[in-house]
Amino acid sequence: MEKIMHKPLLPRVSLSYRLLSWEFFLLLITAAVFVINSLASPYFLDPWNLSDASFNFVEKAIVALPVAMLIISREIDLSIASIIALASVAMGFVAQTGAGSPLIMLAGLGVGLLCGLINGLLVTRFQIPSIVVTIGTMSLFRGISYILLGDTVMKDYPQDFAYFGQGYVYAMFSFEFVLFLVLALVFYGLLHKTNFGRRTYAIGNNPTAAFYSGINVARHRLILFVLVGLVCGLAAVLLTSRLGSTRPTIALGWELSIITMVVLGGVNIMGGSGTIAGVFIAVFLMGLVTFGLGLINVPGIVMSIIIGGMLIGVIATPVLLKKFRNRKPAP
Amino acid sequence: MSESHSLFSLRGVSKSFPGVKALDQVRLDLYPGQVTALIGENGAGKSTLVKTMTGIYQPDAGELRFGGELISLDTPEAARSLGITAIHQETVLFDELSVTENIFAGHYLTRARSGRLDWPLMHARAQQILQDIEAPIDPKTPLKFLSIGQRHMVAIARALSFEARVVILDEPTAALSHHEIEELYGIVRRLKQAGCAIMFISHKFDEIFAIADRYTVFRDGCYVADGKMEEVDEAQLVTLMVGRTVEQVYPKVEAAIGEPVLQVRNLRHPTEFDAISFDLHQGEILGFYGLVGAGRTELMQALFGVSSGVQGEVEIGQQAVTIRSPADAIKAGIVYVPEERQAQGVVLELPIYQNIGLPQLSTINANGVLSDKAEYALADGYARRLQVKAPDWREKVGNLSGGNQQKVVIGKWLATKPKVIILDEPTKGIDIGSKAAVHAFMCELVQEGLAVIMVSSELPEVMGMSDRMIVMHEGLMVSEFKRDEFSAERIVSAATGG
C-alpha cells in the first residue's frame, strides 16, 4: 500500500472532479427543467410569473441554509416546521396586543431562537440523538401551537408588517428573494471561508478527533441548533407576513421539503460533506419543477410523487455512474 | 513433525490494483503441523496475500496448490470449504448476538427434515469447541458482555467451527494481555497437534520466536526469504525485512535532563486510577508500561482533559493548571497523540494541512476568516520536518499509510508549540521504517527541550527509548525504574502485579 502514496494521486483529482460534477450535474438538470418548462407553458418565461413562483420556495430555501450546516455537522433538526408554527403563533399574540412590526418580528425571531436553544441543549447536554430530540420537539412545538390557537385564526397584523412577505425591493425582485440571496452569500462565507465552517466539517467527519483537537464540539453544535432556530423564526416572519394570518397548521410538512432541498444539494445526510452552492442550485431546481408542474396543472399528489422520484433519481445517478466507472475493487 | 509436503502453497502469485503492484511473483508454503510466520512491514503485501488465500481477491497470475492439487479460490466460500480460515486483528463479530450465534453465523446447523435451525445442537457444538480451546465461556452469553480477550477466543472458536485445515492468524495478539497471549499460544499448539497448517502474522518478534517453526519474509510485495526459525535471529530477520539493523529502530540519544515541566500530585479517578504522582523533566522521555487495562491510557486522557471526574493537582512549570477539556490542555502546553489514531487523531476526509491547522485555527486566522495560505505554510514546515510522504499537503489524510497518518498527528501537535507531548502507543500498527522515524524524532524533540511521555505495551520499545519508566498495574503506579536499572524480568513482574 505504501507505493500508492508516492504517485500523483487520483483521489484528490476525483474528489474535486466529483464535487464539480455534482453541482454541474444539478445545474444541467435545472437548465433542462427550465427549458422544458418554457416549452410546456407560454406563461413560464414571464418575469413576474417567475417572481411570484419564487415565493413558494424561498422561505423554505432560507431555512435550508443553516439546516445544511447542521446536517454537515452530523446532526439533524426535524422540528423546523413546528418552530416556524410556534414562532408564528407567538407573533400572532404579540400582534393582538397592538404592538408594531418590529416587536412582532422580534417575537418571531426570539421564539425561534429559544426553540433552537431547547433542541440544542437537549442534544448536547443530555447527549440524546438529535433525531430523537427533534421528533419529540416537532410534536411538542406543533402541539403547543394547537393548544394556544385551537381552530381560530390570528390576523391582527399591522399594515406595514406585510412588507416582509409581500414587498418588492426593486422591480420584480421581492424582499424575500433578495433576502435569500444575501443569506446564501452569508452562509457561503460562514461555511466555506471561516474557522467556524472548517470546524463544522471537522466535526461532521470525525467528532471525536475534532474534540481531541481542542474543538468544543458540544458548544459548536449548540450554536448550529440556535442558528437553525433563529432562521426558522425569520422564515416565520416572512411566511406570516405573506399570508397575513396564523393558523396552527402553518408550514405543515415543510421539514421534509427543506431536508429534501439540502440532500438534493449534495449534502451528505451522514454528515461531513456538502456545499452551500449545491443547496443553492437544488433550491431552484425544486422551485422550478414545482412551478412547472403547477403551470401544466399537475395535481399536488402527483407532484410529490415526481419530487420524490427526482430526489432518488438525482442522488442515485452519480452513485451508479461511479460504480460503472471503477468496477475494480479498491486495494 | 516431518518435513513433509506443504499443505498449501503459492507460486508466482501476483496481484495489482490501479497504481500499485501489491504482490509481485510471491511464493509461500504452509506445512501441516507447523507455524509459519509471515514477516513484513506494513505495505509488504501481507493483507493482500491473506485476502488472496481466503478467496476475497483473485490473483492476476500464479498458482495456488492445496494438498498438491491446483485450486482456484473464486469465493470466500470456496476457501472455507477447503478449511482455509483467517482470524483477523480486528475481529468482526456481532455484539448483540450470543456466542453460539457468532460462532455459527452464516453456516447455521439445521434439522435435517424441517430445515429449522437446530439451536440445541449448535449450543452443544459451541460448548464443545470452547472447551477444546479451554475458553470457559457460556455459549448463550451475548457477546457484548465479553472482554476483548474472550472475544478473540470466540473468533478462534468460529474459525474452528469450519473444521479448519489452514488457519491464518493476522496479528491476533494486538489487543490481548500477556495472560491471553499465553492462552493463544496454547491453542496454536493444539492446532498444530491436530495437523493444521498455521500462518502467523505479527509485528512482535518475541511472539514470532515463541511460536513459529518457519518464517517467510516479504518486502514491498515481493518474496525475500524463507527458512526455519532455529536458523535465524531477530537481527537477521529485521535486516531481511527492512534492510536496517536493530540499533536503527531504537536510536536512543540521551538529552540533557532539565527542570521539572510537569508535576502531577495525587491524581485520581473514581474507577480508572488512583494516587498518581510523578514529575516529568525537560529533555526527558518518561515511559509508562503496563498491561492492557492498567489505566495508562485513562491517565493520559485525564491529563489531556478528556475524562471527567478527575481530581488532584497538575502543575506546568510550577504553575497550577486546571484542565477540563482538550482545549485547556493545549493551552497549558500538554498535547496527546492518541492510541486510536483514525478514531481520535485525524480527520480522514480532510487534507493534511487542514488536519495540522485544526487545533489552532483561531491562532492562524485571528479574525475568524480562513487563510488557506497561512494554514498551508504552517503545515508545510511540520509536514516537511516529519517527512510525511505525500505528493503535497492537499492530500486527504485518509489516503496515507498508518505511519504517515501518525506523522500528521505529531505534526499537528508540534505546530501548537507544546511543552509536554504524550504519545500513546505511538508506533502501534505502523511499519518498522516509520517506527524508527518516530523514535528518532522523539529523540530530536527532547534534545530541543520538550518533555515526552510515552505509553507503550511493547517492552523493547519502552526499554529502548525511555530515560525513566513507570510501571502501572490495575490503576496504580507499582514501580519506577531508571534507565540503568531496566530489566525486562523485573518490569514484567511489576506489571503483572508480582
Interface residues (C-beta under 8 A of the other chain):
Chain A: M1 E2 K3 I4 M5 H6 K7 P8 L9 L10 P11 R12 L15 H192 K193 T194 N195 F196 G197 R198 R199 Y201 A202 N205 N206 T208 A209 A210 F211 Y212 S213 G214 I215 N216 G272 S273 N326 K328 P329 A330 P331
Chain B: F17 P18 G19 V20 K21 A22 E41 N42 G43 S47 T48 Y57 D220 G221 F304 V306 S325 P326 A327 A329 I330 Y336 P338 A343 Q344 G345 V346 V347 L348 E349 L350 Q354 L358 P359 Q360 L361 S362 N365 G368 V369 L370 K389 A390 P391 R394 E395 K396 N399 L400 S401 N404 K412 D431
